[in-house]
Amino acid sequence: MSLDQIRAHARTLERRIAWRNGREYVAAVFVAAMFGQAIWHIPSTTIRVASGLIIAGTAFIVYHLYTRGSVRPLPQEIGTTSAIDFLRSELVRQRDLLLSVWRWYLLPLVPGMVLFLIGMALAMPRGGWFVFLIGAVFVSAILFGGHVLNRRAAAYIQTRIDALNHG
């Protein structure tokens, strides 16, 4: 692989990661705004605390994504072998980030979401626990889907790492 090809792969990786992180940052602002409104406008203390936990979990996700998920640009003055090693290390970092998504992305949201669903159930005089059950199934499906999508993305990145190792 030539240095120009490596640079093209590195630029593609930078763009993909920048877009992914940008989408996550926009989603985090949306989540903070929505649950911030709940803190100010919903009288239930349980829902207010849950909303605060969701915002805190979202802030943790953003911090982790920024500190561990941002891609480093390929240095301009680098040789072919060093460039391949650099690109491989960036791909490994991204793969490992995706494989650990349960710890830093999904799990921080669980306490707030569970408490929010409990608050919603308590606020409904009839059928509240049915709403809790439906909400729990929905949230679980979203969390599981996020896990599966990130596993698939990690597997794709692994194919790129393997190609660098054998190419």
GROMACS elastic network, one bead per residue, 0.5 to 0.9 nm:
[ bonds ]
;  ai    aj funct       b0    kb
    1     4     6  0.82529   500
    1     5     6  0.62316   500
    1     6     6  0.68163   500
    1    80     6  0.82216   500
    1    84     6  0.86614   500
    1   164     6  0.87378   500
    1   167     6  0.71975   500
    2     5     6  0.51949   500
    2     6     6  0.63255   500
    2     7     6  0.86753   500
    2    80     6  0.68908   500
    3     6     6  0.50056   500
    3     7     6  0.61271   500
    3     8     6  0.86012   500
    3    78     6  0.88501   500
    3    79     6  0.73503   500
    3    80     6  0.51581   500
    3    81     6  0.86621   500
    3    83     6  0.73114   500
    3    84     6  0.84374   500
    4     7     6  0.50302   500
    4     8     6  0.61851   500
    4     9     6  0.86805   500
    4    80     6  0.89375   500
    5     8     6  0.50133   500
    5     9     6  0.62326   500
    5    10     6  0.85591   500
    6     9     6  0.50888   500
    6    10     6  0.61001   500
    6    11     6  0.86080   500
    6    80     6  0.77735   500
    6    83     6  0.68162   500
    6    84     6  0.67232   500
    6    87     6  0.75946   500
    7    11     6  0.60920   500
    7    12     6  0.85551   500
    7    74     6  0.72628   500
    7    83     6  0.79363   500
    7    87     6  0.88486   500
    8    11     6  0.51268   500
    8    12     6  0.61978   500
    8    13     6  0.86281   500
    9    12     6  0.50918   500
    9    13     6  0.61883   500
    9    14     6  0.86210   500
    9    87     6  0.80670   500
   10    13     6  0.50597   500
   10    14     6  0.61341   500
   10    15     6  0.86705   500
   10    73     6  0.74285   500
   10    74     6  0.65199   500
   10    83     6  0.89719   500
   10    87     6  0.63573   500
   10    90     6  0.88637   500
   11    15     6  0.61776   500
   11    16     6  0.86109   500
   11    73     6  0.78303   500
   11    74     6  0.80700   500
   12    15     6  0.51857   500
   12    16     6  0.61702   500
   12    17     6  0.85848   500
   13    16     6  0.51726   500
   13    17     6  0.60794   500
   13    18     6  0.84030   500
   13    71     6  0.78213   500
   13    87     6  0.88660   500
   13    90     6  0.87540   500
   13    91     6  0.83017   500
   14    17     6  0.53002   500
   14    18     6  0.59725   500
   14    19     6  0.85787   500
   14    70     6  0.85233   500
   14    71     6  0.59848   500
   14    72     6  0.76074   500
   14    73     6  0.68672   500
   14    74     6  0.89850   500
   15    18     6  0.50524   500
   15    19     6  0.61071   500
   15    20     6  0.85194   500
   16    19     6  0.52080   500
   16    20     6  0.60956   500
   16    21     6  0.85416   500
   17    21     6  0.59517   500
   17    22     6  0.82723   500
   17    69     6  0.78442   500
   17    70     6  0.68451   500
   17    71     6  0.65394   500
   17    94     6  0.87294   500
   18    21     6  0.52075   500
   18    22     6  0.58964   500
   18    23     6  0.85618   500
   18    70     6  0.73536   500
   18    71     6  0.77054   500
   19    23     6  0.61249   500
   19    24     6  0.85816   500
   20    23     6  0.52526   500
   20    24     6  0.63107   500
   20    25     6  0.87159   500
   21    25     6  0.60991   500
   21    26     6  0.86198   500
   21    62     6  0.86311   500
   21    65     6  0.71542   500
   21    66     6  0.77572   500
   21    69     6  0.77801   500
   21    70     6  0.74523   500
   22    25     6  0.50722   500
   22    26     6  0.62185   500
   22    27     6  0.85530   500
   23    26     6  0.51912   500
   23    27     6  0.61218   500
   23    28     6  0.85599   500
   24    27     6  0.50105   500
   24    28     6  0.60583   500
   24    29     6  0.87027   500
   24    61     6  0.89834   500
   24    62     6  0.75615   500
   24    65     6  0.85901   500
   25    29     6  0.63494   500
   25    30     6  0.87001   500
   25    62     6  0.66486   500
   26    29     6  0.51859   500
   26    30     6  0.63420   500
   26    31     6  0.87170   500
   27    30     6  0.50005   500
   27    31     6  0.61228   500
   27    32     6  0.85641   500
   28    31     6  0.50061   500
   28    32     6  0.60353   500
   28    33     6  0.84581   500
   28    55     6  0.83413   500
   28    58     6  0.61148   500
   28    59     6  0.75648   500
   28    61     6  0.85525   500
   28    62     6  0.72607   500
   29    32     6  0.51087   500
   29    33     6  0.60674   500
   29    34     6  0.85857   500
   29    58     6  0.89226   500
   30    33     6  0.51116   500
   30    34     6  0.61222   500
   30    35     6  0.85805   500
   31    34     6  0.51963   500
   31    35     6  0.60420   500
   31    36     6  0.80507   500
   31    54     6  0.81420   500
   31    55     6  0.70826   500
   31    58     6  0.75902   500
   32    35     6  0.53894   500
   32    36     6  0.55408   500
   32    37     6  0.83509   500
   32    51     6  0.86257   500
   32    52     6  0.88768   500
   32    54     6  0.80180   500
   32    55     6  0.54019   500
   32    56     6  0.88364   500
   32    58     6  0.75392   500
   32    59     6  0.85758   500
   33    37     6  0.61487   500
   33    38     6  0.87394   500
   33    55     6  0.88761   500
   34    37     6  0.52562   500
   34    38     6  0.65992   500
   34    51     6  0.88078   500
   35    39     6  0.63564   500
   35    40     6  0.88389   500
   35    48     6  0.82871   500
   35    50     6  0.87260   500
   35    51     6  0.50699   500
   35    52     6  0.73056   500
   35    54     6  0.73900   500
   35    55     6  0.68517   500
   36    39     6  0.50996   500
   36    40     6  0.65788   500
   36    41     6  0.86962   500
   36    48     6  0.86457   500
   36    51     6  0.69006   500
   36    52     6  0.74931   500
   36    55     6  0.76250   500
   37    40     6  0.52331   500
   37    41     6  0.58892   500
   37    42     6  0.79139   500
   37    51     6  0.88901   500
   38    41     6  0.51912   500
   38    42     6  0.51694   500
   38    43     6  0.85135   500
   38    47     6  0.73758   500
   38    48     6  0.63703   500
   38    51     6  0.66231   500
   39    42     6  0.61560   500
   39    43     6  0.81012   500
   39    44     6  0.87949   500
   39    45     6  0.85510   500
   39    47     6  0.74224   500
   39    49     6  0.76099   500
   39    50     6  0.87658   500
   39    51     6  0.62528   500
   39    52     6  0.71467   500
   40    43     6  0.79941   500
   40    48     6  0.78186   500
   41    48     6  0.88497   500
   42    45     6  0.81005   500
   42    47     6  0.72193   500
   42    48     6  0.69520   500
   43    46     6  0.88684   500
   43    47     6  0.79701   500
   43    48     6  0.75860   500
   44    47     6  0.53038   500
   44    48     6  0.62233   500
   44    49     6  0.87119   500
   44   119     6  0.71101   500
   44   120     6  0.87043   500
   44   123     6  0.74937   500
   45    49     6  0.60943   500
   45    50     6  0.84154   500
   45   119     6  0.81015   500
   46    49     6  0.52661   500
   46    50     6  0.60662   500
   46    51     6  0.85287   500
   46   115     6  0.68560   500
   46   116     6  0.69502   500
   46   118     6  0.77698   500
   46   119     6  0.51262   500
   46   120     6  0.85315   500
   46   122     6  0.88107   500
   47    51     6  0.59524   500
   47    52     6  0.85221   500
   47   112     6  0.88167   500
   47   115     6  0.70705   500
   47   116     6  0.51532   500
   47   117     6  0.81392   500
   47   118     6  0.81374   500
   47   119     6  0.50881   500
   47   120     6  0.71094   500
   48    51     6  0.50745   500
   48    52     6  0.62749   500
   48    53     6  0.87047   500
   48   116     6  0.81856   500
   48   119     6  0.87545   500
   49    52     6  0.50520   500
   49    53     6  0.62621   500
   49    54     6  0.86906   500
   49   112     6  0.77831   500
   49   115     6  0.79614   500
   49   116     6  0.81219   500
   50    53     6  0.50171   500
   50    54     6  0.62090   500
   50    55     6  0.86491   500
   50   111     6  0.76069   500
   50   113     6  0.67239   500
   50   114     6  0.79137   500
   50   115     6  0.52491   500
   50   117     6  0.86554   500
   50   119     6  0.79276   500
   51    54     6  0.50492   500
   51    55     6  0.62104   500
   51    56     6  0.85655   500
   51   112     6  0.64197   500
   51   113     6  0.80974   500
   51   115     6  0.86162   500
   51   116     6  0.68729   500
   52    55     6  0.50945   500
   52    56     6  0.61129   500
   52    57     6  0.85411   500
   52   112     6  0.75085   500
   53    57     6  0.60088   500
   53    58     6  0.84467   500
   53   108     6  0.85532   500
   53   109     6  0.75506   500
   53   111     6  0.70902   500
   53   113     6  0.82216   500
   53   115     6  0.87667   500
   54    57     6  0.50059   500
   54    58     6  0.60634   500
   54    59     6  0.85624   500
   54   108     6  0.78798   500
   54   109     6  0.56393   500
   54   110     6  0.81360   500
   54   111     6  0.77680   500
   54   113     6  0.67371   500
   54   116     6  0.87652   500
   55    59     6  0.61503   500
   55    60     6  0.86450   500
   55   109     6  0.85339   500
   55   112     6  0.84195   500
   56    59     6  0.50248   500
   56    60     6  0.62574   500
   56    61     6  0.86814   500
   56   108     6  0.82503   500
   56   109     6  0.84667   500
   56   112     6  0.88474   500
   57    60     6  0.50711   500
   57    61     6  0.62783   500
   57    62     6  0.87534   500
   57   104     6  0.89945   500
   57   105     6  0.81438   500
   57   106     6  0.89226   500
   57   107     6  0.84556   500
   57   109     6  0.52276   500
   57   110     6  0.85445   500
   57   111     6  0.87820   500
   57   112     6  0.78296   500
   58    61     6  0.50050   500
   58    62     6  0.62483   500
   58    63     6  0.86124   500
   58   105     6  0.81314   500
   58   108     6  0.75489   500
   58   109     6  0.70461   500
   59    62     6  0.51219   500
   59    63     6  0.61415   500
   59    64     6  0.85630   500
   60    63     6  0.51000   500
   60    64     6  0.60717   500
   60    65     6  0.84602   500
   60   104     6  0.76522   500
   60   105     6  0.81680   500
   60   108     6  0.74875   500
   61    64     6  0.51283   500
   61    65     6  0.59610   500
   61    66     6  0.84391   500
   61   104     6  0.61925   500
   61   105     6  0.54644   500
   61   106     6  0.86470   500
   61   108     6  0.76322   500
   61   109     6  0.89575   500
   62    65     6  0.50731   500
   62    66     6  0.59937   500
   62    67     6  0.85095   500
   62   105     6  0.88606   500
   63    66     6  0.51479   500
   63    67     6  0.60514   500
   63    68     6  0.82966   500
   64    67     6  0.52109   500
   64    68     6  0.56124   500
   64    69     6  0.69819   500
   64   104     6  0.69610   500
   64   105     6  0.84000   500
   65    68     6  0.54080   500
   65    70     6  0.65981   500
   65    97     6  0.86028   500
   65   104     6  0.86141   500
   65   105     6  0.86973   500
   66    69     6  0.55723   500
   66    70     6  0.54171   500
   67    70     6  0.64330   500
   68    71     6  0.83181   500
   68    93     6  0.79837   500
   68    94     6  0.84626   500
   68    97     6  0.74077   500
   69    93     6  0.77191   500
   69    94     6  0.65280   500
   69    97     6  0.67375   500
   70    94     6  0.86322   500
   71    90     6  0.68142   500
   71    93     6  0.87262   500
   71    94     6  0.80894   500
   72    75     6  0.86826   500
   72    90     6  0.74176   500
   73    76     6  0.87368   500
   74    77     6  0.87921   500
   74    78     6  0.80951   500
   74    83     6  0.72259   500
   74    86     6  0.71936   500
   74    87     6  0.75211   500
   75    78     6  0.60621   500
   75    83     6  0.81576   500
   75    86     6  0.89467   500
   78    81     6  0.83686   500
   78    82     6  0.62334   500
   78    83     6  0.60341   500
   79    82     6  0.53173   500
   79    83     6  0.58847   500
   79    84     6  0.86178   500
   80    84     6  0.62105   500
   80    85     6  0.86491   500
   81    84     6  0.52182   500
   81    85     6  0.62979   500
   81    86     6  0.85973   500
   82    85     6  0.50105   500
   82    86     6  0.60048   500
   82    87     6  0.85545   500
   83    87     6  0.60569   500
   83    88     6  0.84274   500
   84    87     6  0.51349   500
   84    88     6  0.60080   500
   84    89     6  0.85326   500
   84   164     6  0.72039   500
   85    88     6  0.50767   500
   85    89     6  0.61298   500
   85    90     6  0.86635   500
   85   164     6  0.88151   500
   86    89     6  0.51566   500
   86    90     6  0.62929   500
   86    91     6  0.86887   500
   87    90     6  0.51302   500
   87    91     6  0.62029   500
   87    92     6  0.86054   500
   87   161     6  0.87610   500
   87   164     6  0.86795   500
   88    91     6  0.50875   500
   88    92     6  0.61065   500
   88    93     6  0.85917   500
   88   160     6  0.84997   500
   88   161     6  0.60008   500
   88   164     6  0.69442   500
   88   165     6  0.82591   500
   89    92     6  0.50125   500
   89    93     6  0.61261   500
   89    94     6  0.86550   500
   89   161     6  0.88630   500
   90    93     6  0.50551   500
   90    94     6  0.62628   500
   90    95     6  0.85765   500
   91    94     6  0.51311   500
   91    95     6  0.60392   500
   91    96     6  0.85094   500
   91   157     6  0.64631   500
   91   158     6  0.78602   500
   91   160     6  0.77927   500
   91   161     6  0.65885   500
   92    95     6  0.50194   500
   92    96     6  0.60111   500
   92    97     6  0.84292   500
   92   157     6  0.78606   500
   92   158     6  0.77501   500
   92   161     6  0.72595   500
   93    96     6  0.52181   500
   93    97     6  0.61028   500
   93    98     6  0.87265   500
   94    98     6  0.62885   500
   94    99     6  0.86454   500
   94   154     6  0.76773   500
   94   157     6  0.78097   500
   95    98     6  0.52086   500
   95    99     6  0.61855   500
   95   100     6  0.87265   500
   95   150     6  0.89566   500
   95   151     6  0.87957   500
   95   153     6  0.77348   500
   95   155     6  0.77311   500
   95   156     6  0.87022   500
   95   157     6  0.60125   500
   95   158     6  0.69096   500
   96   100     6  0.62064   500
   96   101     6  0.86843   500
   96   154     6  0.74738   500
   97   100     6  0.53226   500
   97   101     6  0.63759   500
   97   104     6  0.87397   500
   97   154     6  0.84337   500
   98   101     6  0.51662   500
   98   102     6  0.86956   500
   98   147     6  0.86207   500
   98   150     6  0.53584   500
   98   151     6  0.66636   500
   98   153     6  0.72819   500
   98   154     6  0.57605   500
   99   102     6  0.78310   500
   99   147     6  0.84551   500
   99   150     6  0.68307   500
   99   151     6  0.60971   500
   99   153     6  0.89623   500
   99   154     6  0.63617   500
  100   103     6  0.56909   500
  100   104     6  0.68582   500
  100   105     6  0.82824   500
  101   104     6  0.55219   500
  101   105     6  0.51561   500
  101   106     6  0.64018   500
  101   107     6  0.83884   500
  101   146     6  0.84305   500
  101   147     6  0.68940   500
  101   150     6  0.71800   500
  101   151     6  0.87725   500
  102   105     6  0.57468   500
  102   107     6  0.55946   500
  102   108     6  0.85541   500
  102   143     6  0.86403   500
  102   146     6  0.89194   500
  102   147     6  0.69057   500
  103   106     6  0.65134   500
  103   107     6  0.55364   500
  103   108     6  0.73945   500
  104   107     6  0.64828   500
  104   108     6  0.64880   500
  105   108     6  0.61463   500
  105   109     6  0.73090   500
  106   109     6  0.56996   500
  106   110     6  0.68388   500
  106   143     6  0.63653   500
  106   146     6  0.79352   500
  106   147     6  0.80549   500
  107   110     6  0.52713   500
  107   111     6  0.78374   500
  107   143     6  0.88474   500
  108   111     6  0.69494   500
  108   112     6  0.80644   500
  109   112     6  0.57093   500
  109   113     6  0.61295   500
  109   114     6  0.86768   500
  110   113     6  0.51135   500
  110   114     6  0.59915   500
  110   115     6  0.84545   500
  110   139     6  0.88283   500
  111   114     6  0.52967   500
  111   115     6  0.61047   500
  111   116     6  0.84458   500
  112   115     6  0.51385   500
  112   116     6  0.59019   500
  112   117     6  0.85600   500
  113   117     6  0.61893   500
  113   118     6  0.86037   500
  113   136     6  0.85610   500
  113   139     6  0.78277   500
  114   117     6  0.51729   500
  114   118     6  0.62297   500
  114   119     6  0.85953   500
  114   132     6  0.87298   500
  114   136     6  0.74187   500
  114   139     6  0.88981   500
  115   119     6  0.60509   500
  115   120     6  0.85642   500
  116   120     6  0.61833   500
  116   121     6  0.86230   500
  117   120     6  0.50105   500
  117   121     6  0.61581   500
  117   122     6  0.85954   500
  117   129     6  0.89536   500
  117   131     6  0.79260   500
  117   132     6  0.53787   500
  117   133     6  0.85506   500
  117   135     6  0.66204   500
  117   136     6  0.73016   500
  118   121     6  0.50230   500
  118   122     6  0.61120   500
  118   123     6  0.85425   500
  118   128     6  0.85413   500
  118   129     6  0.80584   500
  118   132     6  0.64247   500
  119   122     6  0.51114   500
  119   123     6  0.61323   500
  119   124     6  0.88514   500
  119   132     6  0.88978   500
  120   123     6  0.51064   500
  120   124     6  0.65648   500
  120   128     6  0.68997   500
  120   129     6  0.87231   500
  120   131     6  0.77489   500
  120   132     6  0.71843   500
  121   124     6  0.54340   500
  121   125     6  0.80278   500
  121   126     6  0.87174   500
  121   127     6  0.76249   500
  121   129     6  0.52527   500
  121   130     6  0.78235   500
  121   131     6  0.63264   500
  121   132     6  0.55700   500
  122   125     6  0.71161   500
  122   128     6  0.62883   500
  122   129     6  0.78937   500
  123   128     6  0.71942   500
  124   127     6  0.66907   500
  124   129     6  0.84226   500
  124   131     6  0.87441   500
  125   128     6  0.64303   500
  126   129     6  0.81927   500
  126   130     6  0.88593   500
  127   130     6  0.51917   500
  127   131     6  0.63977   500
  127   132     6  0.87280   500
  128   131     6  0.50753   500
  128   132     6  0.62222   500
  128   133     6  0.87190   500
  129   133     6  0.61167   500
  129   134     6  0.85701   500
  130   133     6  0.50339   500
  130   134     6  0.62063   500
  130   135     6  0.84384   500
  131   134     6  0.51410   500
  131   135     6  0.59360   500
  131   136     6  0.84022   500
  132   135     6  0.50495   500
  132   136     6  0.59430   500
  132   137     6  0.85708   500
  133   136     6  0.50432   500
  133   137     6  0.62163   500
  133   138     6  0.85838   500
  134   137     6  0.52014   500
  134   138     6  0.61795   500
  134   139     6  0.86481   500
  135   139     6  0.60203   500
  135   140     6  0.83682   500
  136   139     6  0.51550   500
  136   140     6  0.59191   500
  136   141     6  0.84368   500
  137   140     6  0.50791   500
  137   141     6  0.60778   500
  137   142     6  0.86700   500
  138   141     6  0.51306   500
  138   142     6  0.63244   500
  138   143     6  0.87184   500
  139   142     6  0.50938   500
  139   143     6  0.61582   500
  139   144     6  0.85266   500
  140   143     6  0.50783   500
  140   144     6  0.59911   500
  140   145     6  0.83638   500
  141   144     6  0.51082   500
  141   145     6  0.59154   500
  141   146     6  0.84724   500
  142   146     6  0.60870   500
  142   147     6  0.85716   500
  143   146     6  0.50777   500
  143   147     6  0.62396   500
  143   148     6  0.87273   500
  144   148     6  0.62086   500
  144   149     6  0.86340   500
  145   148     6  0.50741   500
  145   149     6  0.60883   500
  145   150     6  0.85052   500
  146   149     6  0.52073   500
  146   150     6  0.61224   500
  146   151     6  0.85477   500
  147   150     6  0.52800   500
  147   151     6  0.61750   500
  147   152     6  0.87199   500
  148   151     6  0.50692   500
  148   152     6  0.62477   500
  148   153     6  0.86684   500
  149   152     6  0.51363   500
  149   153     6  0.62289   500
  149   154     6  0.86213   500
  150   154     6  0.60636   500
  150   155     6  0.85422   500
  151   154     6  0.50212   500
  151   155     6  0.61684   500
  151   156     6  0.86764   500
  152   155     6  0.50234   500
  152   156     6  0.62781   500
  152   157     6  0.86901   500
  153   156     6  0.50661   500
  153   157     6  0.62711   500
  153   158     6  0.86000   500
  154   157     6  0.50399   500
  154   158     6  0.61236   500
  154   159     6  0.87881   500
  155   159     6  0.64695   500
  155   160     6  0.89066   500
  156   159     6  0.52039   500
  156   160     6  0.66901   500
  156   161     6  0.88961   500
  157   160     6  0.50650   500
  157   161     6  0.63044   500
  157   162     6  0.86466   500
  158   162     6  0.60650   500
  158   163     6  0.85095   500
  159   162     6  0.50062   500
  159   163     6  0.61495   500
  159   164     6  0.87014   500
  160   163     6  0.50203   500
  160   164     6  0.63467   500
  160   165     6  0.86633   500
  161   164     6  0.51277   500
  161   165     6  0.62022   500
  161   166     6  0.86999   500
  162   166     6  0.61387   500
  162   167     6  0.80727   500
  163   166     6  0.52091   500
  163   167     6  0.53069   500
  164   167     6  0.50326   500
